């Protein structure tokens, strides 16, 4: 095996995990998923605490998947995977929080009857 071939093989193995790391990541992901499922099915805590715990378990599972499946800490420079991850988190955050903001605003606006809305618009000078 030439020096160039061995360099390529060692670089390839450095960025990919072993069977043991994949298996460990899989078991941890299954444990967190089953834990969240059992908490919801058995109503183990109050609804507010269940939501908090599920979000916490999701964050932990996210970190486990980054480490064991995406090998985020093992990449070579420049850290393109990290940049892509940060961009992805930003886009998902905008989508999730924007959707929650819109739904909250719609819920607030649906509390009024059409007559109340017309009265408000007429008082503001924007009525039909």
NORJOTA-V526132 format. One record per pair of residues at least 4 apart in sequence whose ideal C-beta (glycine too) atoms are under 8 Angstrom apart, sorted by the first residue. I is the first residue (numbers start at 1). J is the second residue. Records with the same first field share a line. If there is no record, write none. Layout:
I->J + J
This chain:
1->5 + 6 + 9
2->6
3->7
4->8
5->9
6->10
7->11
8->12
9->13
10->14
11->15 + 76
12->16
14->74 + 76
15->71 + 74 + 75 + 76
16->71
17->21 + 22 + 25 + 68 + 69 + 71 + 74
18->22
19->23
20->24
21->25 + 68
22->26 + 68 + 69
23->27
24->28 + 68
25->29 + 64 + 65 + 67 + 68 + 69
26->30 + 68
27->31
28->32 + 61 + 64 + 68
29->33 + 61 + 64 + 65
30->34
31->35
32->36 + 57 + 58 + 60 + 61 + 64
33->37 + 61
34->38
35->39 + 57
36->40 + 53 + 54 + 57 + 58
37->41
38->42 + 44
39->44 + 45 + 50 + 53 + 54
40->50 + 54
43->50
44->50
45->49 + 50 + 53
46->50
47->51
48->52
49->53
50->54
51->55
52->56
53->57
54->58
55->59
56->60
57->61
58->62
59->63
60->64
61->65
62->66
63->67
64->68
65->69 + 70
66->70 + 72 + 85
67->71 + 72 + 73
70->81 + 85
71->75
72->81 + 82 + 85
75->79 + 80 + 81 + 82
78->83
79->83
80->84
81->85
82->86
83->87
84->88
85->89
86->90
87->91
88->92
89->93
90->94
91->95
92->96
93->97
94->98
95->99
96->100
97->101
98->102
99->103
100->104
101->105
102->106
103->107
104->108
105->109
106->110
107->111
112->116 + 117 + 120
113->117
114->118
115->119
116->120
117->121
118->122 + 127 + 128
119->123
120->124
121->126 + 127 + 128
122->126 + 127
